[in-house]
Amino acid sequence: MPSISQAREHMDKALDAMRREFTTVRTGKASPALLDTVRVDAYGSKMPLNQVANVSAPEPRLLIVQPWDKGLMTAVEKAIKSAELGLNPSSDGNILRVPIPALTEERRKEMVKTLHRMAEEGRVAVRHARQEANKDLKRRETEGEISEDDARREMEQVQKLTDDYIHKVEQLVKAREAEVMEV
């Protein structure tokens, strides 16, 4: 049954990708993952921040960014400011302190909308995996590799798998939403 195992693998990947995206959504707490989307102009190209600096969260409302090359300090600071995360870093020459401001109710609601958009992308990816598995099963049925009954049975299993993963997506988004709305 390669179709079902492939579908499960694709659905797992979609769920993992969604989890990673969720970490970039800001809650009230500082997390180094908040800066994962930041790209820095360094060495003639745009590089992810975590490839040019060390990011840590020593306190719940503070991130510390320490560029490995001190010459990149202004580029890193500029990249964080222009990333539209609502963060304002301050430099002391060696490190950047990035205070995490408390979220307003309006900003929390915007974050929840972003989470729901990401969750929908996750659901689409899961449904796409189902579609690919079903296509493969139909192909195998027309080529005579499996019987019509076996194909139908496997399609039902793929649908059950899809429902399970859609439920996991819903649980993840609900948990993350509660985290974001927590004051």
Residue, then its C-alpha position, 0 to 999 in steps of 0.5 A: m500500500p504505497s499510496i497510503s504511506q506516501a499520503r501519510e508522509h506528505m501529510d506529516k510534512a504539511l503538519d510539520a511545515m505548519r508547526r514551523e510557520f506557527t512559531t513565527v507568529r508572535t505571542g506575548k513571549a519572546s522566542p528566537a523563532l520570531l526572527d526566523t523570517v528576517r533576511v539580512d543583506a550580508y555578503g552580497s545576498k539576502m541571508p536568514l538572520n540565524q545564519v549571520a547571528n546568534v539569537s537568544a531569549p534570556e527573558p520572557r520579553l527580550l531577544i538578544v541578537q549577536p551578529w558573528d561579524k560586528g560589521l553586520m550590526t547595522a544591516v541586522e538592525k535594519a533587517i529586523k526593523s524592516a521585517e514588519l514584526g513591530l519590533n524596535p531593536s537597540s544596539d550597544g555596539n556588540i549586541l542588539r536588544v530586541p524588546i518584545p512589546a505587549l500585544t494589543e487586543e487588535r494585534r492579537k486578533e490580526m495574529v489569529k487571522t494569520l494563524h487561520r490563514m496558515a492553518e488553511e494552507g496546511r489543510v490544503a496541503v493535506r487535501h492535496a496529499r489525499q488527491e495525489a494518493n487517490k489519483d495513484l489508486k485510480r491509476r493502479e486500478t485502471e492498470g489492473e494492479i489492484s481490484e476495484d474493491d481494493a482501490r475503494r477500500e484504500m480510498e476510504q482509508v486515505q479519506k480517514l487519514t485525511d480527516d485525522y490530519i485535518h483534525k490535528v490541524e484544527q487542534l494545533v490552530k486552536a492551541r496556538e490561538a489560545e496562546v496568542m489571545e492569552v494576556 
